[in-house]
Amino acid sequence: MAQAPALPFSKLRLAKGLAFLSGEMAFAEDGSIPEGIAAQTALVLKRIDDTLRTAGLGLDDVVQVAAHLVDEADFASFNAEYRKHFKDPLPVRTTVVARLLAPGALLEVTVVAAQRN
């Protein structure tokens, strides 16, 4: 697959004990997007976890989530898959319905994680 052009933002920034991630969509290694909200949610959260691990963090360190869903009807299925990936205490979260730029993408998620002391 050809290298995608550089986009004008950072994927991960660390500042004052916090890790800020740019929005993540469900792009597989080959650039495809899996079918269905559950599969896309699982892949998005795996990609977020992989990015956090480069900073010595993981999903357990996430304190805030912003989720953008294309279809309000996917909310329950998104929640069911999301819950499999986070333990209590759950991160605070905002979920909105929005149109996304990538055809086939059903969600975009961004997170803030806190570095451990």
Buried (B, 14 or more C-beta within 10 A) or exposed (E): EEEEEEEEEEEBEBEEEBBBBBBBBBBEEEEEBBEEBBBBBBBBBBBBBEBBEEBEBEBEBBBBBBBBBBEEEBBEBBBEBBEEBBEEEEBEBEBEEEEBEEEBBBBBBBBBBBEEE
